[in-house]
Amino acid sequence: MNQFLLSLSIILSSITYSFAGEITVKGQVVDNYGDALPGVVIYEAGNTSHGTSTNFEGYFSFKIEEGKTLIARAVGFKEQTFIATNDTELKISLQEDATELEAIEIVGSRSQNRTVTETPVAIDVINLADVTAATGQLDMNQLLQYVAPSFNANRQTGADGADHVDPATLRGLGPDQTLVLINGKRRHQSSLVNIYGTRGRGNTGTDLNAIPMAAIERIEILRDGASAQYGSDAIAGVINIVTKKNDDGISVNMGTGITSEGDGATANVDVNYGAKLGDNGGFLNLTGQYQHRGRTNRAPAEGEETFRTEVGDALADSYGAFLNAGVPLSENTEIYAFGGYNFRHGESYAWTRFADDDRNVPEIYPNGYNPNIISDITDYSVSTGIKSMYKGWKLDLNNTYGYNGFDYSVNNTVNVSMGASSPTSFYAGRHYLSQNVTGLNASKYYDGILEGFNVAVGTEFRIDQYGIGAGEEASYKNYSDGSLDGGAQGFPGFMPENEVNVNRTNAAVYLDVEADITKKWMMAVAVRYENYSDFGSTLNGKIASRYEVSKALAFRGSVSTGFRAPSLAQIHYNTKFTDFAGGVGIDKVIAPNDSELAKTLGIPELTQEKAFNASLGFTLNPVDGLSLTVDGYYVAIDDRIVLTGAFTEDDPDVGDELKAMGVGAAQFFTNAIDTKTMGIDVVVAYTHHIDLHTITTSLAGNFNHMELGEIHTSDKLKGKEDIYFGEREQMFLLASAPKSKFNFSVNHSYKKLSTMVRLNRFSEVELMNWDEEIDYYSAKITTDIAVTYGFTKNINWTLGGNNIFNIYPSKQDPLATESGGYYDAVQMGFNGAYFYTKLGFNF
C-alpha cells in the first residue's frame, strides 16, 4: 500500500509536467529470482512528480520524453536507473539490498526487507505532497481528520488550553493512547491535560500541529496495538512522521482562506530548502513556516437567551522551523540530526460575564465582558544519532530530547475581590513537560534462514519531567472575606501550593523477530519489558502473521497485549478553576491522587492501563488498479484513566474540606472503567488511465463501537458511581469518535490540470447536556472540492473549498450544551464552509 500511495501521489502531481516529445515507456520489473515486483515506483530523475508504479504483475507503462533518465525504486532493493527508449518492452531486474544503511523502514516492522504491502498489520501511508496539494487544511490534525477515517480531531471552544491544542483520537480511543514518532523516534507529549471539552477529558496527548507540514515527506499510521514493539501509549496504534531528505532546490507555498461567514481568515507561508553536505551523500533539509488562523464566532443569534456571546475557534499565530540532516563518515557509518522549534500564540474567549453577573465589576465593565485566555506555547525537540553497519548488523545509537511549555495570561478580565481597583490583565502561570530518550537499536536480516529472517533488539532509557509554575498573586488570590470571587475571571492562576516539579525514569528492552516461513507465510513476534521508577514494571508481547494466497489476495492478523503508563500530568496536575454547569459558575479544584483530599474520599492512586488487542483482515487486488483492504479490530482496555465528576461541598465525606478550601467541588484522575472497542476499517482504491487522463477513486471508512464496563470504585465510594463517572461523562467517552466515518473521493488529472471532489460522511453522535437530556447530532455529509493548475513544471495554483454547502451539526439548546453555543465540538466542527487558494513554487 505504501508503494501504491507513493505512486498515486506521483500520478496526481504529474500535471506540472510538459508532454512535448513524448514516447511510451513500458516493461516489467522483477527481483533477482525473476519474480514480478508490484508497487515499484518508477519516476524521472530530478522530477519525482512524474512517474508511475508497477501493477501486481510487475508491469508499468507511462509517457515521457525520449532519452530521459528513469529511476526504479522499491523498499528493500537497490535503486536502478535506465534510459527512456522506444524499445518494445523493457525488462528491469532489481537486486535485494538488505544491508543498505539508508534502507527505508516502515512503522510496524523493523525488517529491512518488508514493504508496507507485506506487513501483517494495517498501515496507512499518506504522502503529504499529494494531500496538501488538494486540501485547504492548515494544521495536521485537521488534515488527518479528512484523509484517515479512523483518526478524529475537533477544535474545542471555551475549554481553556484545549482551545489551543486539538485533542485527537485513533479508533475512538484516548488522545494519549496513540504513540507518535518522528523518523521512528519517540515524540514528547504536550504538557496540557484536557479537563474541558467534548473529547479527551482527563487525557494528555501529542501536539501534532507543532510540526511544520512542509517538513514532512509522509505520515505512516499503524492501526494496530504496538506496545510490545514501541512501548507505552501505543494501545490504539502509532503515527510515524517521516521528514524530508531532499538535498536540492527550494519550494515555497503560500495560501489564504476564509469562511463563508467572513471570519476565521487564514494565512500560511512555508519554505523548504534542501542542499548537499559534502560529496558523499550528506544532506541538509530546512523548513520554515508561519501560520495565522483568525477567530470564528457562532454564538446564538442576538436576542436569544445565551450564556456566551463569543463561541468559536481561537485565534492562533504559529511560527515553526525544522531541520533534518545526515552526513556519512564512511561507507558504513552516518551521523544524523533532526529537530524543530514551534511557538504558538493563542487567544480564546471564556464564558461571558454579563453586566449584572456577580463575577463582574460594573465600574470597570458596565456592559459585561468576555475574558480572553492567552496561551503562549513553546515546543521544541532535537534528535541526534549515529547509524552504522557491522557484520550485517544495522546499529542505531540515538538521543532525543523534547520540551513543551504553556504560559497562560488572561486579559479583558477582573479579580472581583479587588473591586474597581482590579487590573484587567494577569499572568496566570504555566505548566511544562520535558522528555529525554536514549536508545540503542540493532537489527540484522538473514536471507539463509527459512525464506528470510530478521531479528531486532534494543534498549531505551527515558527521563520524563513535569512541572507547574504559579502565576502572579492577583491572578489567584481572594482579597475579600470570601463573600466575593477571587482570582482572574476566566482562568484563575496557578497558586504556589499548585507548584510541582517532578520526574521519573523508565528503562526498557525489547526483542522483535520476523520470519518468512515460506514465500507465502510470514510470522512476527515481539516482546518488551519496561520498568518505571514510580509504579513498577510491565511485560508485553505481540504475535502477528500474514499469509499470501496469491499475488492478489492475502490475509493478515495479530494479537497483542498493551499498556499505558499514567502521564506525569495525570498524576500531579492540580489547580483551582471556574467551571460552568448550565451557565452557572462554580469554583472547583482538581486534586492529585496523593493529596489528603483524595485520601479522605478514598480515591486510589493511579496505575497503568492494560490492554488486549486483536485484529484480522485481508488485502485484495482482483484486477489491475483496484485494491481493497478490510481490517477488523478488538481492543479491550482495563483501568482506563478518566477525570471524575464533581464531588460537591454538600458531600458528607469531603464537604467540610471543600468549604475550608473556598471551593464548591473537587475532581480527581482515576482508573475508573474498563472499555471494549470493536470496529472495521475499509479502504478501496481504483486507478484508471485513459490516454493522458488519470482517474483515481477511493473509499475509506471506519465503523467503531465502544462498550463500557462497570465503574471501579473503592469501598468508601460505593453508591457514588454516578458522581465518580456518571452517565454524562460516560457519553463523552463514547462519543470520542463517530460510530462511522467515510471519505469518498474522485481525483482526475489531465496534462496540467487536476481536480478533486471528496464527500465526507459523519454518523450520528449523542451527548448528554447539563439538563441531563440527550443532545442528538444527526448524520451529516460534507463536500470538498479542489482544482489545481500547473502553469509550468515549477509553478502551480490551487483553488478549493471545504464543506462547500455550509453544513452544520444539528442545532441544540445553547443553555444546556457543553460549549454554551448551538453546537458541541462534534463531527465536522461548526464553522461551516471554508474557501481557500494556494500558490506553490519549486526552484
DOPATI-698388 format. One record per residue: x negated, y negated, z negated of N, C-alpha, C in turn. Coordinates in steps of 0.2 Angstrom, whole numbers, plus 5000, padded with zeros to 4 digits. Atoms other than C-alpha are relative to their C-alpha. Last residue first. Example, Ala and Ser with C-alpha at 12.3 -4.5 7.8 and 13.67 -1.06 7.14 Angstrom:
% residues 2
500450065001493250054964500449954997499650065000493850224961499649945000
//
This chain:
% residues 843
500650024997493448705039499550055000500549965001495248755034499449985005500650014996496648635032499550054998500649965001498448665025499449995005500550004995499948555024499350034998500749995002501448585013499650005007500549994994503248535013499350004998500750025000504648555000499650005007500350004993506448574996499349975000500650035001507248634979499750005008500449994994509048684977499449964999499750014993509748704960499550015005500250064996508848664944500349995007499550044999509648794933499949935003500150075003508548944932500649965002500550044995508549094945499949934996500049994993509249224932499549955004499849934997509349154915499950005007500649984995508649004905500150075002500649985003510348954897499550025005500349934998511648854906499450014995499549954997512948714903499750075001499850034994511748624890500550055003499650065001511348644872500249975006500450064998509948764876500449944999500750005003510548914865499749935002500649974997512348884871499449994996500149935003513848844860499450035003500050015007514248654862499850074997500750035003513648664880500049994993499950055005515148784884499449974997499749985006514648894899500149934996500050055004514348874918500350024993499350015002513949024928500049954994499749945004512149014934500749984998500150015007511848884948500250064996499649955005511748904967499749994993499950035007511148754977500450044996499350025000511348824995500249984993499850064996509448804998500849995000499350005003508948914983500349945004499849955004507148874989500749994997499550015005506748765004500150064996499649955003505448755017500549984995499450045003504248655028500550064998499449965002502548725032500549954997499550045004501148645041500650044999499349985000499548725048500449964995499550055003497748665053500750035000500250025006496248775056500549954996500349955004496648885070499949984993500649974997497648745078499850064995500250054995499348665076499450035003500750015000499948815066499849965006500350014994501748805062499349985000500750025000502548875047499849995007500250004993504448885044499349974999500650034999505148935026499850005008500250004993506848985020499349965000500650044998507449035003499950015007500350004994509249094998499449965001500350064998510049134981499650015007500449994995511249264976499749935003500150064996512049264959499550025006500549994995512849394948499949955005499849964995513949324934499450015005500350034994513249244918500150055006500149964994514449294904499749965006500150044994514249204887499850045006500449984995514949314874500049955006499649974994515649244858499550015006500049935000514749224842500550035005499349995003515149034841500150085000500050025008513249004842500750014998500150075002513249104859500149984993499650025005512949284863499949934998500350025006512149324879500549984995499550025006512649424894499649984994500350005006511749434911500549984995499750035006512449484928499650004994499449975003511349544942500249954994500149995007510049424951500750034997499449995004510049434970499850024993500249975007508649354980500750014996499450005004508849324999499850044993500049955005507249285009500749994996499450005004507049205026500150054995499849955006505349175033500749984998499450025004504749095049500150054995499749955004503149095059500649984996499450025004502548985074500250074996500250045005500848985082500649984995500650054998500949135093499949964994500150004993502649225087499549945002500650054998502849265069500050015008500150004992504449335061499449955002500550044998504749375042499950015008500149994993506349445035499549955002500350054996506549455016499950035008500049974993507649555004499749945004500350054995507249524986500150035007500249984993508249624973499849945004500250064996508549604954499750035007500349994993509449724943499849945003500049935000509949734924499850025007499449984997509249564923500150075001500050004993507749544912500750025002500650024998507449494894499950015007499950044994509349504892499349985002499749964994509249654880500049965007500449954998508149554868500250045006500650034997509249404868499550055003499850014993510749524865499449965004500149944996509849594850500249995007500749994998509649424843499950065004500250064996511449384844499350015002499749984993511949564837499749945005499349994999510849544821500250005008500050004992509049574818500750015002500749984998508749544799499950005007500550055000510349454797499350015002499750054996511549584803499649945000500249994993510449714795500249955005500150064997510749644778499750005007499450045000511549794770499949935003499449964998509949874765500649965000499650034995508649744764500650035002499750065003507949794747500449975005499549985004507649974754500449944997500249975006506649904768500650024996500050045006507449884785499750034994500549985005507249964802500049954994500450055003508749924813499650034994499850035006509450074823499549954997499849955005509050104841500249964993500350025007509149984855500250054995499649985006509450034873499649994994500349995006508749954889500550024994499549995005509249974907499650014993500349995007508249914922500650004995499549995004508549924941499750014993500149975007507249844951500650014997499550005005507249804970499850034993500349985007506149764984500549994995499550005006506749755002499750034994500149965006505649715016500549994995499550015005505749655034499850044994500149975006504249615046500649994995499450015004504449555064499950054994500049965006502949525074500649994995499650015006503149445091499950064995500350045005501749445104500449984994500550044996502349595114499649964994499750004993503649675102499649945004500350054995502849725086500450015007499949984993503849805071499749955005500450054995503449805053500150035007500149984993504549895040499849945004500350054996504549885021499950035007499949984993505549965008499749955004500350054995505149944989500050045007500049984993506150024975499749955005500250054996505850014956500050035008500249974994506950124945499749945004499950044994507350094927499750045006500049954994507350164909500249955006499950044994506950064893499950055006500149954994507150144876500249965006499750014993506950024861499850065005500249964995506550044842500449995007499549964996506849904830499650055005499349995002506249794816500450055004499949944995504349784816500750034999500049935003504349614808500150055005500149954995504049434810500050064997500649965001504949324797499950045007500149954996506249184796499350045000500749974999506749074782500150055005500049934998508248954779499350025002499349965000508848794772500050075002499849974994507148714767500750044999499750054996506648604753500250025007500450024995505348734746500349945004500650035002506248744730499549975005499850065002507848774739499449964997499950044994507048914749500249934997500650024997506448994733500049965006500350055004508148984725499349985002499750075000508949064740499749954995500550054999507749214741500349935000500749975001508649364734499549945001500149995007510449294732499350024998500249935001510449224749499950014993499549975005511349044748499950084999500150025007509748964754500550034996499850075002509849054771499949994992499849985007508949214778500149934997500150055005508849164797500350024993499550055001508749304810499849964994499349985004507149404811500549945001499950055005505749374824500750014997499550054998505349534833500049954995500150065004503949664833500549955003500150064996504449834841500049944995500350065004504249974829499949945004499850005007504450114841499749944997500550045004504350094860500350004993499750005006505150214873499549974995500450025005504750184891500349994993499749995006505550284905499449974995500450005006505150254923500450004994499650005007505750294940499650004994500349985006504750254956500549994994499550005005505350244974499650034993500349975006504150194988500649994995499650005006504650175006499750034994500249975006503650135021500549994995499550005006504050105039499750034994499750075003502850045052500550004995500550055000502650215061500349934998500250024993503950335056499549944999499749954995504350435040499949985007500250044994503150345028500350045006499849974994503750405011499849955006500250044994502950374994500250035006500349974993503650464979499949945004499850044994504150434961499750035006500049954994503950494943500349975006499850024994503550394927500050055005500049954995503350424909500349975006499850014993502850314895500050065004500049954995502850334876500249985007499649994994502550184865499850075003500249944997501950134848500450025005499449974996502049954841499750065003500049994993500649924828500750025003500449944998500949874810500150005008500049984993501649714802499550065001500550024996501849704783500050035007500649965000503549744776499449975004500249994993504849614772499350045000500149944998505549644754499850015007499449974996506349484751499950075002499450015004505149434737500650035004500149945005503649504747500750004996499849944996504149384762500050064995499350004998504249234750500250075004499649985005502649284742500750005002499850065005501749274758500450034995500349995006500949424767500149954995499749945004502249434780499650014994500449944998501949254786500250064995500549985005503349134783499650065002500249944998504349044797499450024995500749985000505248904788499950075004500249935002506848824792499350004999500749995001507648644792499850074998500149975006509448644799499250015000500749995002510148544812499950034994500150025007511948564818499350024998500150085001512248564836499849984994499450034998512948744837499949934999499549954999511448804827500649975002499350024999509948684829500550065002499649964995508248724822500749975001499350014999507048604814500450045005499850024994505348674809500849984999499350025001504248724795500249965006499950074999502748824799500749994998499650025005501848994798500249925001499650074998500949094811500549994994500250065004499849224802500349945001500149985007500349404808499949944995499449975004501249354823499950024993499550055001499849234828500650034997500250045006498549364825500549954999500450064998499449474838499849964993499650075001500249634832499449955001500250025007499249784840500449934999500150085000500149854855499849984993500050045006500150044858499949935001500250074999500350174872500049974993499850045006500550354875499749935000500550035004500550424893500349984993499850015006501450524906499549974995500450015006501250504924500350014994499750015007501950534941499550004995500550025005501650544960500449994993499750015007502450624975499549984995500349995006501850604993500449994994499649995006502650605010499550024995499450045001502050545027500350004993500250074999500250605028500649964999500350014993500950775022499849935000499649944996501550855005499749995007499850024993500250744996500350055004500149954996500250774977500349985007499750024993499850644965499950065004500249954994499450664946500449985006499750024994499350564930499850055006500149954995498950614912500449975006499650014994498650474899499950065005500249964994498050474881500549995006499549994995498050364865499750045007500249964995497150364849500550015005499549974996497350224836499750045006500249974993496350154822500650035003500249934999496650044806499950025008499449955002497649884801499850075002499550025005496449734799500650055000500350025007494749784806500649994995499950075002495549874821499849984993499950015007494950034828500049934999500150075002495250094846500050004992499950015007495150264854499849934998500350065003495550294872500150004993499950005007495950444883499649944997500450065004496150454901500250014993499949995007496650604913499649944997500450055004496850594932500250014993499850015007497450734944499549954996500550035004497350744963500350004993499850005007498250864975499449974996499350035001498150854994500249994993499950064996496350874998500749974999500049984993496250994984500049945004500049935001495850974965500050035007499649974994495450794969499950074999500349944996494850744951500550025006499649994995494950584941499750065004500349964995494150554924500650015005499550004995494350414911499750045006500249964994493450414895500650015005499549974996493650274882499750055005500449954995492850194868500550035004499649954996493550044857499550045005500549964997492949924843500450065004499749944997494149784837499450045004500449964995493749644826500350065002500149935000494749514817499650035005500349964994494849334814500150074998500149935001495749204803499750035006500549994995495849014802499750074998500349935000497448964794499450005004500749994996498248794790499750074999499949954994500148804785499350025003499949935003499748734767500150055006500649975003498948584775500150074998500250035007500648544784499350044998500249955004501048574803499749974993500749984999502048434810499850054995500350015006503948424811499250025000500549955001504448434829499649984994500149964994506048354835499450054999499449974997506148224821499850035006499850034993504448194813500650045003500449984995504348234794500349985007500750034999505648204781499750035006500449964997507548214780499349975001500150014993508348114767499650055003499450024997509048154750500049995007499749944997507448244745500749995003499949955005506848114734500350065002499450025004506148014749500050054994500150055005504448024756500549984996499350045002504648184765499849954994499850015007502948234773500749974999499749945003502748324790500349984993499649954996502248204803500350054997499350024999501848064790500450045005499549995006500348164784500749985002500150055004499448184801500650004994499950074997499548354808499949944995499450045002498848514801500049935004500250075003497748634810500649964999499550065000498248814814499749954996500050055005496948954818500649955001499450045000496649114827500149954995499950055005495149214831500649965001499450044999494949384840500049954994499950045006493249474841500649955002499750065000493149624853500149964994500050035006491949764856500349935000499950075000492149874871500049984992499850025007491550044876500149935000500250075002491450144892500249984993500050005007491650304902499849934998500150075002492150334920500050004992500050015007492050504929499849934998500250065002492550534947500150004992499950005008492750704955499749934998500250075002492950744974500149994992499950044994493650894983499849934999499449994997493051014969500049965007499649975005491350944963500850005003500149935000490150904977500450044995499649984995490850724980499950085001500349944998490350674963500450035006499649954996490850494959499650065003500449964994490050404945500550045003499649954996490650274932499650035006500449964996489950164918500450055004499649954996490650024908499650045005500549964996489849924894500450055004499949934998490949794886499550025004500649974997490849634876500150075002500049934998492449544873499450025003500649984997492649374864500050075001500149924999494349304861499350015003500649994996494949124855499950085000500249935000496549064849499450005004500549984995497248894844499850074999500249935001498548804835499650025005500249964994498848614833499950074998500449955001499448464823499950055006499649955004500948344823499550074999500349944998500148184829500250064995500449975005501448054826499650065004500449954997502447924836499650034995499649964995503947814831499650055004500350004993503147744815500550045005500349944997504347734800499649985007500750014999504547564792499750065003500150044995506447564795499249995001499650064999506647714784499849965006500450075000505147814779500549945001500250015007506247974774499649935000499450045003506947964792499849984993500049965006505248004800500549974996500050035007505547944817499950054995499849965005505447994836500049954993499350025000505147914853500350044994499950085000503448004851500849995002499350014999502948184845500049925001499850065002501148254847500849995001499350024999500548434848500149924997500050065004498848494852500749975001499550054999498848674859499949944995499850055006497248774861500649965002499450044998496748924872500249964994499750045005495049004872500649965003499550044998494149144882500349964994499750045005492549234881500549955003499550054998491949374892500349964994499850045006490349474890500549955003499650064999489949614903500249974993500150025007488749764906500349925001499750075000489349854922500049984993500050035007488450014927500349935000499950084999488850114943500149984993499550035005488050284941500149935001499349984998487350374956500549974995499949934999485550384949500750025001500549965002485650204943500250085000500049934999486650074951499450044998500649964998486849904943500250075002499849944998488049764938499450045003500549974995487649624927500250075002500249935000488849514918499550025005500749994997489549344914499950084999500249935000491349294910499450015004500749994996491849114905499950084999500349945001493549054899499450015005500649994996494548894897499750074999500149934999496248834891499450015005500749994997496648664884499950085000500249935001498548624881499350015004500650004996499048454877499750064999500549955001500848464871499449995005500650014996502048314869499550064998500649955003503748334861499550005006500449974995504848184865499450044998500749995001506248154853499650035005500249944999507848094861499350014998500649994997508647944853499950075002500249945001510147854845499350015005499649964995510947694851499850085000499350025000510347584837500550055004499749974994508647674837500849994999500549994995507447574825500450035006500450064999508747494813499450015006499750044995509847644816499649935001500150075003508647764808500349955004500250064997509247934814499949944995500749994998509248114807499849945004500450015006510948074798499250005001500349945003511648054815499649994994499749995007512747904818499750064997500050065004511747844833500250014993499550054998511448014841500049954995499750035006509948124838500449945002499850075001509748224854500249984993499250015000508948394855500149924998499749965005507048394859500849985000499550035004506448324876500350054995499349975000504948394884500449964995499550045004503248324889500750025001499349994999501748424895500449954995499750055004499848384898500850015001499350014998498948534905500349954995499750055005497048554905500749985002499350034998496348704914500249964994499750045005494548774914500649975003499650064998493848924923500249954994499750035005492749074924500349945002499450044998491649184934500449974994499650045005489949254933500649975003499450034997488849384942500349964994499850045006487149464941500649965003499750064999486849604954500249974993499850045006485749754954500249935002499549975004485549894967500249964994499549964996484749814982500550034996500349954996483849684970500650045004500750005002484249534960499650055004500349945000485949504970499349994997500650014997486849344965499650074999500449945001488649334961499449995004500650004997489849184959499650074999500149934999491649144955499350005004500749994997492048964948500050085000500249935001493748894943499450015004500649984996494448724940499850074999500349945001496148654934499450015005500750014997497048494930499650074999500549955001498948504926499449995004500650024995500248374924499450054998500749975001501848434917499549985005500550034995503548354914499450044998500550055003504748474905499649975006500749985000506248564914499549944997500449984994507948524909499350025000500149934999509248464897499750025006500649994996509248274891499950085000499950044994510848204884499450015005500650024997511048344871500149965006500550015005512348394858499349975003500749965000513748374870499649994994500349995007515548314872499450055001499849935003515948274890499650004993499450005003515948084894500250074997499950055004514448094905500750004998499850064996514248264913500249944994499250014998513348394903500149935002499650015006511348384904500850005002499449974998510548454920500550004994499550015005508948344919500750035002499449994997507348384928500549994994499549985004505648314923500650025005499650045004504248304935500650034997499349985000502948434940500449954996499550055003501248374945500750035000499349994999499748494950500449954995499650045004497948464952500750015002499350014999496748594958500349954995499850055004494848634960500849995002499350024999494148794966500149944996499750055005492348844968500749985002499350024998491649004977500249964994499750045005489749044976500749985003499550044998488949194985500249954994499750045006487449294985500549965002499349995001487249415000500249974994499949935001485349425001500750024998500049974993484849255009500250084999500549964998485149144994500150045006500650025005486749084987499550055002500449945001488049075001499549984995500750014997489448945000499650064998500449945001491348944997499349995003500650014996492448794994499650064998500449945002494248794988499450005005500549994995495248634987499650064998500549955002496948614979499550005005500650004996498248474979499550054998500649965001499948484972499549995005500550014995501448374970499450044998500649965001503148404963499549975004500450004995504748304960499350034999500449945000505948374947499549995006500550005006507248244951499550065001500450065000508248194967499550004994499750065005509748304963499549945000499550034996509248414979500449944995499449965000507648454970500549965004499550035004505948384976500750045000499349975000504448444984500449964996499650045004502548404988500750025001499249995000501148494995500449964996499650055004499248484999500850015001499349995000498048625003500449944996499650065004496248605007500750015001499350004998495048755013500449954995499650045005493248735014500750015002499450044998492048855023500349974994500150054995490848995019500649965001500650045001490549115005499949955005500250024994492249205002499449944999500749994999492249284985499849975007500350004994494049244979499250005000500250074997494749294963499650005006500649994996495649464959499849935003500050064995497049444946499350005003500750024998497449604938500049955005500050054995499249624930499249985001500650055000499349774919500149965006500449994994500849884914499449954999499650014994502349884902499650015006499449955001501349964887500449995006499949974993499649874892500650055000499650054996499549754877500250045007499450045003498149854868500349965005500050035007496849954878500749974999500350075001496349974896500149974993500550024995496450154901499749934998500549955000497450234887499449985004500450015006498450084885499450045000500749994998499050094904499549994993500450015007500850114904499350025001500049945003501450094923499649994993499449995003501849964935500050064996500049935002500049914939500750004996499549995006500249734947500050084999499849935000498749684958500450014994499749985007498649504962500250075001499549965001497549444977500250014993500049964994496249324983500750045000499849935000496549194969500050035007500649965001495549034967500150075001500550004994496948934976499450044999499849954995498148994963499650005006499850034994497248904949500250055005500549984995497349004933500249975007500750035001498148914918499550025005500150064996499848964925499449964999500249994993499649144920499949935003499850064996499749084901499750015007500650034996499649254893500349955004500149994993500949304879499449975003500550044997501549294861499950025008500649974996503149364856499549955001500449965005504449324842499450035004499950025007505749274855499650044995500650005004505149324872500049984993500449944998506649264882499350004996499649944998508149154878499550065002499949984993507249004870500450075000499350034997506548974853500150045006499550005005505149054842500749985002499450034999503849094855500550014994499549955001502149114849500749985001499350015001500849004857500450064998500050015007498949034856500849994998499850065002499049104874500050004992499350025000498249264877500049934998499750025007496449304882500749985001499950075000496049394899500349984993499550025004495249564899500149934999500250025007494049594913500649974996500149945004494549684929499849994993500549964998494249534940499850064996500250044994495449444929499350035002500750004999496449554918499849955005500350034995498149534910499350005001500750025000498949664899499849965006500450004994500849664898499349985000500049934999501749704881499750015008500649985003501449524875499950085001500550034997502849454886499350024998500250075002503949584880499549975003500349995007504849724890499749934998499650025005506049684904499750014993499549955002505149784917500449994994500049954995503749654916500450064998499949935002504049494906499950055006499949964994503549314907500050074998500149935002503749174894500250055006499449954998503449014903499950074997500349934998502148904894500650045001500650024997502648714892499650065002499950054994504448724887499449995004499849964994503948874876500249965006500649984996502948744865500250055006500650025002504648674859499450025004500349945003506148774865499349984998499950015007507248624870499750064996499850075001507248694888500250004993499650015006506448864894500149924999500250065004505748894911500549994995499650064999506149074917499749944996500250065003505049224921500549945001499550065001505449394927499749954995500350055004504249534935500649944999500149985007505049694940499749954996499350005003505649614957500050024992500049945003503949554962500650014996500349954996503949424975499950074997499749994994505149294968499750055005499349995001504749294950500350025006500049935001502849314955500850024998500149974994502949134962500150084999499550014995503749064947499950045006499549975003502449134935500650005005500049934998501049084947500650044997500349965006501448904947500150075001500650035002501848784962499650044995500149995007503248884970499349974999500250075002503548814988499950004992499650015007503448984996499849934998499350004998502849045014500549994993499850034994501049005014500750005002500050075001500849044996500249965006499450025004501349224999500149934999499449994997500149265013500649974996500050044994498649185006500650015004499850075001499049254989500049965006500550054997498949434995500349934999499750064997500049534983499549965002500650054998499549714979500349945004499850054995500949814970499349965001500450065000500349974961500349965006499850054996501450124956499649944999499550045003500550274949500149945004499449965002499650424956500549964996500050005008498450314966500650044998500249935002498150364985500150004992499549954998499050214993499950074997499350015004498050094982500550055003499650064997496450174989500649994996499250005000495350284979500349945002499849974994493450324982500850015000500250044995492750204969500250035007500349964994493750294956499849955005500750025000494150174941499650045005500549954998495950184945499349985000499749945001497450084938499650065002499749985007496849924944500450065000499350015001496049944961500250014993499649965005494149934964500749974999499450025003493249874979500450044995499449974998491549934981500649974997499450045000490249804978500650035002500050045006488849914972500649965000500150074999489250044985500149964994500450035005489050214978499849935002499849995007490550304985499549964996500550045004490250245003500150004993499850015007491150355015499449974996500449965005490650335033500249984993500350035006491950265045499750054996500149965005492150335063499749964994500550045005492850225077500050054994500049955005493550305093499549974995500649995004494050175105500150054995499849995008495450195118499350014997499349975000495550145137500250014992500049935000494050025135500750034999499449984996494449845139500050085000500049994993493249785126500650035003499349994996493249705109499950015007499850054995491549735101500650015003500049984994491149835085500349955005499850054995490849815067499950035007500349994994490949945053500249955005499750044994491249925035499650015006500450054997490650065024500349965005500449994994492050165016499649945002500349945000492850174999499650025006500349995007494150045002499750075000499649965004494350015021499750014993500150005007493649895033500550044996499649955003493449885052499850014993500249975007492649725058500650054998499549985004492849655076499750044994500249945005491649555086500650014995500050025007492449455101499750064996500750025003491949505118499949984993500649954998493649505126499449974997500550024994494849385117499550055001500550045002496149475106499649985006500350044995497749575106499549954998499850075000498249715095499649965005500050044994498249905094500249934999499950075000497950025080500049975007500050044994497950215077500149934999500650044999497450305061499949965006500449964996498950425062499349975001500149955004499750335047499750065004499449965002499550175056499850064997499949934997497950075057500750034997500249955004497949885052500250075004499549955001497949725061499850054996500249935000496949565064500650055000499849964993496849385065499850075000499350004999496849295048500350035006499649945004495149365043500849995001499350025000494349245056500450064997500050075000492449255055500749975000500550035004492349425062500149935000500550034996494049475070499549974995499950074999495049595060499449975003500550014995495349785057500149925002500050074997496049835041499549995005500650044999496150025039500149935003500150065004497850075032499449975001499550054999497850255039499849944995500050045006496250355041500649955001499750064999496350505053500049964994499350015002495250655048500249925001499650004995493650675058500749994999499849934999492650735043500450005006500649964998491650565043500250085001500649995005493250475042499550045003500149945004494350425057499550004995500550005005494950265066500050064996499849965006495950275082499449994995500449945001496050155097500250044993499649955004496749995104499550064999500449965003496149825110500450064996499849955005497249735121499550054998500049944998496449585130500350044995499949945004496749405128499950065004500449954998495949255137500050074997500350014993496849125128499550065001500049944996497849185113499750005007499950024993497449045100499950075005500549974996497649105082500149985007500550064999498548995069499550025006499750054996500049115070499549945002500350014993498949255064500349955004500350065000499549225046499649995007499550065001500949345047499649945000499550014995499849485054500449935000500450024994498349465042500549985006500250075001499549465027499649975006499450044999500349625033499849925000499950014993498649695035500649965002500650044997498249665017500149995007499950075001499949725012499549955002499450024996499749895021500149924999500250024993497949905015500649985004500550065000498549884997499849995007499650065000500050005000499649945000
//
